[in-house]
Amino acid sequence: MKPLQGLAFLLLMQSAGEALSHFLKLPVPGPVVGMVLLLAALQWPPVQEAVAPTAGFLLSHLSLLFVPVGVGVMTHLALLSAYGLQLVVVIVLSTWVGMAVTALVLRWLQPKAGHAELR
C-alpha cells in the first residue's frame, strides 16, 4: 500500500506544480515547481516514509525510462544526420557550462572555514 501512496503523492506534487505554473503564469515548467513542492514536503517524516518505496522502485528501473527517448531518436535519424554535429557541440558545451556553474555555486555555498581546510 505504501508504494501506491508514494506514487499518488508524487503525482499530486507534479499536478500541483503544473497548476501553480499555469495559473500563476510562472516562467518555470510545472514539473520543476512540483519538485520544489516535493522537496519542501519531504521535510515531513510521514511523506518520506510514503515516498521512499516508490522512489527506490523508480530508481532501480531508471534505465527503462530512457527507452521512449531512444525510440524517438531512432524515428528522426534524418534530422540527426543533418544536425548531428551541432547537437553534439551544444550538448558538450551545455554540459561544461552546467558543471562550471555547479562548481561555482558549490564554492560559494561552502562555509569559509571548511573551504580553507580543503586547500
N, C-alpha and C positions, 0 to 999 in steps of 0.2 A: 504493500500500500504506500510506503514511503516514496518509492521511485515515481509513482504516479502523482503524488502530491508535489514532489520536486519538479517534475515536468510541467505540471499545471502552474506552479509558481513561476517558473522560467518563462512560460508563455504569457502569463499575466504581466510580468515585468516588461516583456517586449511589446505587448499590446498597449500597456500604459505609456511606454516611451513613444510608440507610434502616435498615440492620441495626443500626448503633450506636444510632440514635434509638429503635428498637423494643426492643432487648434491654436497654439501659440506662434505658429509660423516661424519656428526656430530654423536657423541655417544648419542645424545638425541633424543627421539622419535619426529616425526613430529608434532603431536598434541600439545606437550609441547612447541615446538618452535612457533607454531601458537598461543598458549595462550599468550606467551611473546609478540608477534607481536600485538595481540589484546589489551593487557594491554597498550602498547605504543600508539596504535590508539585511545584508549578510553580517552586519554587526550584532544582530539579534540571534542568540543561540538556537531557538526553535527553527528559524529559517535555515541556518547552517545544517542542522540535522536533517531537514526535509530535502535540501538541495544536494547534499553530499553524495547519496547513492546515484542520483541521476547524473551528476557531473562526472562521477567515476565511470559510469557506463558510457557516456558520450565521449570521454577522453580515450577510453580503451578502444573505441571504434571510430576514432577520428579520421583514419585513412579512408574509410568508406564515404565520408562526406566530400571527398575530393573527386569522386568518380563522375558526378554530373559535370564538373568543370572540365575534366579531361575529355569527356564526350563532346562537350560544347566546342572545345578547341579543335577536335578532330573534324567536326562538321564545317569548320571555317578554315580549312587548310589553304584555300586560295588567298584569303586575307593574310594568313600567317606568312605565306611565301612572299606576298607583296610588301608587307610592313614588318617582317620579322626582325630585321636589323634595328629598325627604330624602336621596336618593342624591347629588344634586349638592352639597348642603350638606356632607355627610360627606366627599365626595371633595375639595372645595375646602379644608375645614378640615384634613383629614389631610395634604394636600399642603403647606399653610402650616406646619403643625407639623413635618413632616419636613424642610422647608427650614430652619426655625429651628434645629432640633436639629443639623442638618448644619453650619450656620454656627457654632453654639456649640462643637461638637466641633472644627471646624477651627481656631477661635481658640484653643482650649485646647491643641491639639497643635502649633501653630506655635511655633518657638523664640522666646524673648523678644527677642533681638537683631533677628531678622528681622521680628518683629511691630512693633517700634519704627520700623523703616525704612519700613514701609508707611504710617505716619501722616503 
